[in-house]
Amino acid sequence: MEEEDSPAVDKRFYFIEQYVLKTMKLKPDRWHKCLSVEEQKQVIQDFLDKSDNTTLVVSLNAAGQLIPTFGFAGYSKNKSVYFIKRNQGALSSDTMQTDLLYGDMSPSPLEQFSAFVEEVAAPVLLNARNHSEWPHVVSQDVKRHVQALKNSVFVVAGQVKGKTLLPLPPGSERLEQTSKQFFLSCREDLLDKSVIHVIESMVIEWSHQIHEVLKRDSSEPLLLGINPTPHMELNFWKNRYADLECIHEQFKSPKVARMAELLDTMDSSYYPAFRNMLQDVMCALEEARDINTFLKPLQRLTEDLENIEFSEVKGRIAPLMHMVCLVWSNSKFYNTPARLIVLLCEFCNLFIQQAQSHLNPEDILKGDIVESLARVQMTLDVLTHFKRTFEDRKNNLSQYQRKGLEVKPWSFSPCMVFARLDRFVERLKIIEAFLLTVVDLMKLEKVEFGGVRGRSLSQQVLLLYEEFLEQYKTLTEKSYDCLDVCNLEFEADMGEFKCKVEDMDRCLGAIFCQAFDDASGLEYAFKVLDMFGSLLERPLIDADAQKKYPVLINMFDKELDCCMALYKKRVQTEEELGYFPVSKNMPTVAGGLKWAQQLQQRMQIPYSNFRNIPHL
């Protein structure tokens, strides 16, 4: 009994298996492999036995395996098979065919539905023999609804393919065979004046469709805050040109030409609207053709910018702006500020996108500080170079003058182009300042003082260093994207961090003054300068250190005076003895050099430290 009830011999499983394998043209091993997975076998079993599950869909995945599910997937690249229960409840092997609706589902449902409406539903519903027992009103209403359905499916199918398809009125196939003489002869008394009404109604529908196409603008994504890249601009004009050309070809078709002749012959009030609509399409087509032609060279440059390392982007900016200037100076329709602003804004978005990928927001604050700082500074250099190149081309547009035609200046404000880029640059400068601060304060780990209060001062620096590390760790553990200019939390954290660092700088300034005051001589004073190094360039520390520089210079003057006294004493001794005294057992020249060396060693001054003293 158990063997008879198993899925392997269950007739219900066999029914589903046979249909799936036959319609998908698969071998039985695919089905057996599907049932070998316990979860998948259970899905089919639940569909057959439980009333809650009314739909079963079996489809092929990317690996070519059969996958059963309880519902329709949103999108599938492969053919699927569906089974739907007519009534809720368990299925029996005897009633499988009567209790189930089943069939195939194309990977392109819209095309399948379009073919079904065109080849099955419409011919059946529009067949006059099926209307023999219907009231005339019902028959006309069904015909109107079927025609509306056909038109809607036709239009939507075209939109999916990126084309604007103009539906034709019913009976348009007969118009193509009708001569103009017939129109003239029937002008006074048309047998079926409803034809004119149908054509006029279709002209209204076409005008709505074409108005939707013509009002589209490439700036819409920018206005919606999507931050598109130049590919969207280039593809917009490429697709617009193809779409308008498709519309124009439809207007040139014999059927539409006959429709226009009929409207003209009958003096229809809609003929001028039709003619204006055609004129608008032709003007828009000429514009799209011109713009698409001149924007094509930018496609290659844009792809290069996306594929190269960000460090190489700087060398590609000048050719890019040169090409933009050529488009501006040669295109008849793209030389307007509104369109150029859109293009340049999209290039700004591209540079921001490339910069974010180069910097890697997840690691920029957590990785190696020196490496991150170098990447940030290089990124700032590239973005600044882009703005400089823009200004240079803007001031030299006259170079692109041809055949005596003056090139229009870029009269728009740069803020309209660089608003988002400027915000991103400001964010990078905040990050750069943060990284520079981290590099400076990391040096506190190696600061150690000598002298009477050296241990106390070193302990104070160590406490400041530990406090800094705690603040730094807290900031780097944040999960937000520090490169997102819309993230205000980062700026708030940076403001708080800056306040705490300023407090540390004030403490370090006081510690520097104490260490400097405790210096026993010029040598130790310069050691204090050397220990602090670039920390002395921090504004708050520098404000305290400025007071000590005159003292340092006085100490240096006294040391020089001492050396001068030693030198004069040496010269006086030479004059008194009549010869230059040297150390024992040393030649005259070598002895003199040795004395000079000892004089210099007395001072023990690392002269390079004078670069830390302003105005010296």
C-alpha positions in Angstrom: 0.0 0.0 0.0 2.8 2.4 0.9 4.4 1.8 -2.5 1.2 2.5 -4.4 0.8 5.9 -2.6 4.3 7.0 -3.2 4.8 10.0 -5.6 6.8 7.8 -8.0 3.6 5.8 -9.0 1.0 8.4 -8.1 -1.1 9.0 -11.2 -1.5 12.7 -10.2 2.3 13.1 -10.3 2.4 11.2 -13.6 -0.2 13.6 -15.1 1.9 16.7 -14.2 5.1 15.0 -15.2 3.9 14.1 -18.7 2.5 17.5 -19.4 5.7 19.3 -18.2 8.1 17.1 -20.1 6.0 17.1 -23.3 5.5 20.9 -23.4 9.1 21.7 -22.4 10.6 18.9 -24.5 12.6 17.6 -21.6 13.9 14.1 -20.7 12.4 12.2 -17.7 15.6 12.5 -15.8 14.9 16.3 -15.3 11.7 15.4 -13.5 13.3 12.7 -11.4 16.0 15.2 -10.4 13.3 17.7 -9.4 11.6 15.1 -7.2 14.8 14.1 -5.6 14.8 17.4 -3.7 12.5 16.9 -0.8 11.4 20.5 -0.6 10.4 20.6 -4.3 8.6 17.2 -4.0 6.7 18.5 -1.0 5.5 21.6 -3.0 3.9 19.4 -5.6 2.4 17.1 -2.9 0.9 20.1 -1.0 -0.6 21.4 -4.2 -2.3 18.1 -4.9 -3.5 17.5 -1.4 -4.2 20.8 0.3 -7.1 23.2 -0.5 -5.1 26.3 0.4 -2.7 25.9 -2.5 -4.6 26.5 -5.8 -1.8 27.4 -8.2 1.3 25.5 -9.2 4.0 26.9 -11.6 6.8 24.7 -12.8 9.6 26.6 -14.5 13.2 26.2 -15.6 15.9 28.1 -13.7 19.2 29.4 -15.1 20.9 26.0 -14.5 18.2 24.1 -16.5 16.5 22.6 -13.4 12.8 22.3 -12.9 11.6 24.4 -10.0 7.9 24.1 -8.7 6.4 27.1 -6.9 3.0 28.0 -5.5 2.7 31.3 -7.5 3.7 33.1 -10.6 7.2 34.6 -10.6 7.7 38.3 -11.4 10.1 37.6 -14.3 11.5 34.4 -15.9 13.7 34.1 -18.9 12.4 30.6 -19.6 9.1 29.0 -20.5 6.9 28.0 -17.6 3.9 25.6 -17.1 1.0 26.5 -14.8 -1.7 24.4 -13.1 -4.7 26.1 -11.5 -7.4 24.4 -9.6 -11.0 25.1 -10.7 -12.2 24.5 -7.1 -10.5 24.4 -3.8 -9.8 21.0 -2.4 -7.6 18.0 -3.0 -7.2 16.6 -6.5 -7.9 13.0 -7.4 -6.3 11.0 -10.2 -9.7 10.6 -11.9 -10.6 14.2 -12.1 -7.2 15.8 -12.9 -8.1 16.9 -16.4 -11.6 18.3 -15.4 -10.5 20.0 -12.1 -7.4 21.7 -13.5 -6.7 24.6 -15.8 -3.3 24.2 -17.2 -1.2 25.6 -20.0 2.1 27.2 -21.1 3.4 30.6 -20.1 5.9 32.4 -22.4 9.0 34.2 -20.9 7.5 37.3 -22.6 3.9 37.4 -21.3 3.1 40.7 -23.0 4.0 39.3 -26.4 2.0 36.2 -25.7 -1.0 38.2 -24.6 -0.7 40.5 -27.6 -0.7 37.5 -29.9 -3.7 36.0 -28.1 -5.7 39.1 -28.4 -4.8 39.6 -32.1 -5.2 36.1 -33.3 -7.7 34.5 -30.9 -9.8 36.9 -28.9 -10.4 39.6 -31.5 -11.3 37.3 -34.4 -13.8 35.4 -32.3 -15.4 38.4 -30.7 -15.6 40.5 -33.9 -17.0 37.7 -36.0 -20.4 38.9 -37.2 -21.8 35.3 -37.2 -21.3 35.2 -33.5 -23.4 38.3 -33.1 -26.5 36.9 -34.9 -28.6 36.6 -31.8 -27.2 39.7 -30.0 -29.0 43.0 -29.8 -27.4 45.6 -32.1 -26.4 47.8 -29.1 -24.6 44.9 -27.4 -22.8 43.9 -30.7 -21.6 47.5 -31.2 -20.5 47.8 -27.6 -18.5 44.5 -27.8 -16.8 45.6 -31.0 -15.9 49.0 -29.4 -14.4 47.3 -26.3 -12.5 44.7 -28.4 -11.0 47.4 -30.6 -10.0 49.5 -27.6 -8.3 46.4 -26.1 -6.4 45.7 -29.3 -5.3 49.3 -29.5 -4.2 49.3 -25.8 -2.2 46.1 -26.2 -0.7 47.3 -29.4 0.5 50.6 -27.8 1.8 49.0 -24.6 3.7 46.3 -26.6 5.4 49.2 -28.5 6.3 51.1 -25.3 8.0 48.0 -23.9 10.2 47.9 -27.0 10.8 51.7 -26.7 8.6 52.6 -29.6 5.5 54.7 -30.0 3.1 52.7 -32.1 0.0 54.5 -33.5 -3.0 52.2 -33.5 -5.1 52.3 -36.7 -8.9 52.6 -36.7 -11.0 49.6 -37.7 -11.5 49.2 -41.4 -8.2 51.0 -42.2 -7.2 48.2 -44.5 -10.0 49.2 -46.8 -8.9 52.8 -46.9 -5.6 51.9 -48.6 -7.5 50.5 -51.6 -9.8 53.4 -51.9 -9.0 56.1 -54.5 -9.2 59.8 -54.0 -11.8 60.0 -56.8 -14.1 57.9 -54.6 -13.6 60.4 -51.8 -14.5 63.2 -54.0 -17.6 61.4 -55.4 -18.8 60.6 -51.9 -18.1 64.0 -50.4 -21.7 65.1 -50.2 -23.2 61.8 -49.1 -20.9 59.3 -47.6 -22.5 55.9 -47.1 -20.9 55.5 -43.7 -20.1 58.8 -42.1 -19.0 57.0 -38.9 -15.7 56.3 -40.7 -14.8 60.0 -40.5 -15.8 60.0 -36.8 -13.5 57.0 -36.2 -10.6 58.6 -38.0 -11.0 61.9 -36.1 -11.2 60.0 -32.8 -8.0 58.2 -33.7 -6.3 61.5 -34.6 -7.2 62.7 -31.0 -5.7 59.6 -29.6 -2.5 60.0 -31.7 -2.2 63.6 -30.6 -2.1 62.5 -26.9 0.5 59.8 -27.6 2.7 62.2 -29.6 2.3 64.9 -27.0 3.6 62.5 -24.4 6.6 61.8 -26.6 7.4 65.4 -27.4 7.1 66.7 -23.9 9.7 64.3 -22.5 12.9 66.0 -21.6 16.4 64.6 -20.7 16.5 66.8 -17.6 13.7 64.8 -15.9 16.0 62.4 -14.1 18.0 65.3 -12.7 14.9 67.1 -11.5 13.8 63.9 -9.8 17.1 63.6 -7.9 18.2 60.4 -9.6 21.7 61.7 -10.3 22.1 60.2 -13.7 25.4 59.8 -15.6 26.0 60.9 -19.3 24.9 57.5 -20.5 21.3 58.5 -19.7 21.6 61.7 -21.8 23.2 59.9 -24.7 20.7 57.1 -24.6 17.8 59.5 -24.3 18.6 61.2 -27.6 19.4 58.0 -29.3 16.1 56.4 -28.3 14.2 59.7 -29.0 15.6 59.8 -32.5 14.7 56.1 -33.1 11.2 56.6 -31.7 10.5 59.8 -33.7 11.8 58.1 -36.8 9.4 55.2 -36.1 6.5 57.6 -35.7 7.4 59.4 -38.9 7.6 56.1 -40.8 4.1 55.3 -39.6 2.8 58.7 -40.8 4.3 58.0 -44.3 2.5 54.6 -44.5 -0.2 54.3 -47.3 -3.0 53.8 -44.8 -2.3 56.9 -42.8 -1.8 58.9 -46.0 -5.3 57.8 -47.1 -6.7 58.8 -43.8 -5.1 62.3 -44.2 -6.5 62.6 -47.7 -10.0 61.6 -46.5 -9.9 64.3 -43.7 -8.7 66.9 -46.3 -11.3 65.9 -48.8 -14.1 66.0 -46.3 -12.9 69.4 -44.9 -12.6 67.9 -41.5 -11.8 70.4 -38.7 -9.2 67.8 -37.5 -7.1 67.9 -40.6 -5.2 71.1 -39.5 -4.5 69.4 -36.2 -3.2 66.3 -38.0 -1.0 68.5 -40.3 0.4 70.4 -37.3 1.0 67.1 -35.5 3.0 65.8 -38.5 5.0 69.1 -38.6 5.8 68.9 -34.9 7.1 65.3 -35.4 9.3 66.3 -38.3 10.8 69.3 -36.4 11.4 67.1 -33.4 12.9 64.4 -35.6 15.3 66.9 -37.2 16.3 68.1 -33.7 16.9 64.6 -32.4 18.9 63.6 -35.5 21.2 66.6 -35.1 21.7 66.1 -31.4 22.2 62.3 -31.6 24.8 62.8 -34.4 26.9 65.3 -32.4 26.6 63.4 -29.1 27.8 60.1 -30.5 31.5 60.8 -30.1 31.0 61.4 -26.4 29.9 57.8 -26.0 33.4 56.5 -26.4 34.9 59.1 -24.0 32.3 58.3 -21.4 33.0 54.6 -21.6 36.7 55.2 -21.2 36.1 57.3 -18.1 34.1 54.5 -16.6 36.6 51.8 -17.4 40.0 53.4 -16.5 41.5 53.9 -13.0 40.4 57.1 -11.3 44.1 58.2 -11.1 44.1 58.3 -15.0 40.9 60.4 -15.2 42.7 63.7 -14.9 44.4 63.2 -18.3 41.0 62.5 -20.0 39.3 65.7 -18.8 40.8 68.1 -21.3 39.8 65.9 -24.4 36.3 65.6 -22.9 35.8 69.3 -22.4 37.2 69.9 -25.9 34.5 67.5 -27.3 31.8 69.3 -25.3 32.9 72.6 -26.8 32.8 71.1 -30.3 29.2 70.0 -29.7 28.3 73.4 -28.4 29.8 75.2 -31.4 28.6 72.9 -34.2 25.2 71.5 -33.1 22.1 73.6 -34.2 20.0 72.4 -31.3 22.3 71.5 -28.4 23.8 74.9 -28.0 21.4 76.1 -25.3 22.4 76.6 -21.7 19.6 74.2 -20.4 20.9 71.2 -22.4 24.6 71.9 -21.7 23.9 72.2 -18.0 22.2 68.8 -18.0 25.2 67.2 -19.8 27.8 68.8 -17.5 25.8 67.9 -14.4 25.7 64.3 -15.5 29.5 64.3 -16.0 29.8 65.7 -12.5 27.7 62.8 -11.3 29.9 60.4 -13.2 33.1 61.8 -11.6 31.4 61.6 -8.1 30.4 58.0 -8.8 33.9 57.1 -9.9 35.4 58.9 -6.9 33.2 57.0 -4.5 34.3 53.7 -6.0 37.9 54.8 -5.9 37.7 55.9 -2.3 35.6 53.0 -1.0 33.4 54.6 1.7 33.6 51.5 3.9 37.4 51.7 4.2 38.3 55.4 3.8 38.1 56.0 7.6 39.0 52.5 8.8 41.9 51.6 6.5 45.5 52.8 6.4 45.3 56.5 7.3 48.3 57.6 5.1 47.0 55.7 2.1 43.4 57.0 2.6 44.7 60.5 2.9 46.7 60.1 -0.4 43.6 58.9 -2.2 41.4 61.7 -0.9 44.0 64.3 -1.9 44.4 62.8 -5.4 40.6 62.8 -5.8 40.4 66.4 -4.8 43.1 67.2 -7.3 41.1 65.5 -10.1 37.8 67.2 -9.3 39.5 70.6 -8.9 41.2 70.1 -12.3 37.8 69.4 -13.9 36.5 72.8 -12.6 39.7 74.6 -13.8 39.3 73.0 -17.2 35.7 74.1 -17.4 36.7 77.7 -16.6 39.5 77.6 -19.1 37.2 76.3 -21.9 34.5 78.8 -20.9 37.0 81.7 -21.3 38.4 80.4 -24.6 35.2 79.5 -26.5 36.2 81.9 -29.3 38.8 79.2 -30.4 35.9 77.1 -31.7 34.6 79.8 -34.1 34.2 78.5 -37.7 33.3 80.2 -41.0 32.9 83.5 -39.3 30.1 82.3 -37.1 30.3 83.6 -33.6 30.2 81.0 -30.8 27.6 81.8 -28.1 29.2 82.2 -24.6 28.4 80.1 -21.7 26.4 82.7 -19.9 25.0 80.4 -17.2 26.3 80.4 -13.6 28.8 77.6 -12.8 26.8 76.9 -9.6 24.1 75.4 -11.8 26.6 72.8 -13.0 28.8 72.2 -10.0 26.3 72.4 -7.1 26.4 68.7 -6.3 30.1 68.4 -7.1 30.9 71.4 -4.8 29.0 69.7 -2.0 31.0 66.5 -2.6 34.3 68.4 -2.7 33.4 70.1 0.6 32.7 66.6 2.1 36.1 65.4 0.9 37.8 68.4 2.4 36.1 67.6 5.8 37.4 64.0 5.4 40.9 65.3 4.5 41.0 67.6 7.5 39.9 64.6 9.7 42.6 62.4 8.2 45.3 65.1 8.6 44.2 65.5 12.3 44.5 61.7 12.8 48.0 61.7 11.2 49.1 64.5 13.5 47.6 63.1 16.7 48.9 59.6 16.1 52.4 61.1 16.7 51.5 61.6 20.4 52.2 58.0 20.9 56.0 58.7 20.5 56.1 62.0 22.5 58.1 61.6 25.7 59.7 64.4 27.7 62.7 64.6 30.0 63.6 66.9 32.8 62.2 67.5 36.2 58.5 67.4 35.1 59.1 65.2 32.1 57.3 62.2 33.5 54.2 64.2 34.4 54.0 65.9 31.0 54.5 62.6 29.2 51.6 61.1 31.3 49.4 64.0 30.3 50.2 63.5 26.6 49.5 59.7 27.0 46.0 60.5 28.5 45.3 62.8 25.6 46.4 60.2 23.1 44.1 57.5 24.7 41.2 60.0 24.7 41.8 60.6 21.0 42.0 56.9 20.2 38.6 56.4 21.9 37.0 59.2 19.9 38.6 58.0 16.7 37.4 54.4 17.3 33.9 55.6 18.0 33.8 57.6 14.8 35.2 54.8 12.5 32.7 52.3 13.9 29.7 54.3 12.4 27.9 52.4 9.7 26.9 55.3 7.5 28.4 56.3 4.2 30.7 59.2 4.9 30.8 60.1 1.2 27.0 60.6 1.0 26.5 64.4 0.9 23.0 64.0 2.0 24.1 62.3 5.3 24.0 65.1 7.8 24.8 62.7 10.7 28.4 62.5 9.5 28.8 66.3 9.6 27.3 66.4 13.1 29.8 63.8 14.3 32.7 65.6 12.6 31.6 68.8 14.3 31.6 67.1 17.7 35.0 65.5 16.9 36.5 68.8 15.9 35.4 70.4 19.2 37.1 67.7 21.2 40.2 67.9 19.1 40.3 71.7 19.7 40.2 71.0 23.5 43.1 68.5 23.0 45.1 71.1 21.0 44.7 73.7 23.8 46.0 71.1 26.3 48.9 70.3 24.0 49.7 74.0 23.6 49.9 74.3 27.4 52.1 71.1 27.6 54.4 72.5 24.9 54.9 75.8 26.8 55.6 73.9 30.0 58.1 71.6 28.3 59.8 74.6 26.6 60.0 76.5 29.8 61.7 73.5 31.5 64.3 73.3 28.7 67.8 73.4 30.3 69.3 74.9 27.2 69.1 75.5 23.5 69.7 71.8 22.6 66.7 70.6 24.7 64.5 73.4 23.4 65.1 72.2 19.8 64.3 68.6 20.9 60.9 69.8 22.2 60.3 71.5 18.8 61.4 68.3 17.0 59.1 66.1 19.2 56.0 68.2 18.4 57.0 68.5 14.7 53.9 69.2 12.5 51.7 69.5 15.6 53.1 73.1 15.9 51.3 73.9 12.7 47.9 73.3 14.2 46.4 76.8 14.8 45.6 76.5 18.5 49.0 75.0 19.4 50.7 77.5 17.1 49.0 80.4 19.0 50.7 79.2 22.2 54.0 78.4 20.5 54.3 81.8 19.0 55.0 83.3 22.4 58.1 81.0 22.8 59.8 81.7 19.5 61.3 85.1 20.7 62.7 83.3 23.7 64.2 80.6 21.5 65.8 83.2 19.3 67.3 84.9 22.4 68.7 81.6 23.5 70.2 81.1 20.1 71.7 84.6 20.1 73.4 83.9 23.5 74.8 80.6 22.1 76.2 82.4 19.1 77.7 85.1 21.3 79.4 82.3 23.4 80.8 80.8 20.2 82.0 84.2 19.0 83.8 84.6 22.4 85.5 81.3 22.0 86.5 82.1 18.4 88.0 85.5 19.4 89.9 83.9 22.3 91.4 81.4 19.8 92.4 84.1 17.4 93.9 86.2 20.3 95.9 83.1 21.4 97.3 82.6 17.9 98.4 86.3 17.8 100.1 86.0 21.1 101.9 82.7 20.4 102.6 83.4 16.8 101.2 80.1 15.7 97.9 78.2 15.7 97.7 75.9 18.7 96.3 72.4 17.9 95.8 69.2 19.9 98.7 67.1 20.8 100.3 65.0 18.0 98.0 66.6 15.3 99.1 68.4 12.0 98.3 72.1 11.8 95.4 71.8 9.2 93.8 68.7 10.7 94.1 70.3 14.2 92.4 73.5 13.0 89.5 71.5 11.4 89.1 69.4 14.6 88.8 72.6 16.7 86.2 74.0 14.3 84.3 70.7 14.6 84.3 70.9 18.4 83.0 74.5 18.3 80.1 73.4 16.1 79.4 70.4 18.3 79.2 72.7 21.3 76.0 74.2 19.9 74.4 70.8 18.9 71.7 72.6 17.0 69.7 70.8 14.3 69.3 73.7 12.0 66.5 72.1 10.1 64.2 72.8 13.0 64.2 76.5 12.2 61.6 75.7 9.6 59.1 75.3 12.5 59.7 79.0 13.5 57.5 81.4 11.5 59.2 84.3 9.6 62.6 82.6 9.8 
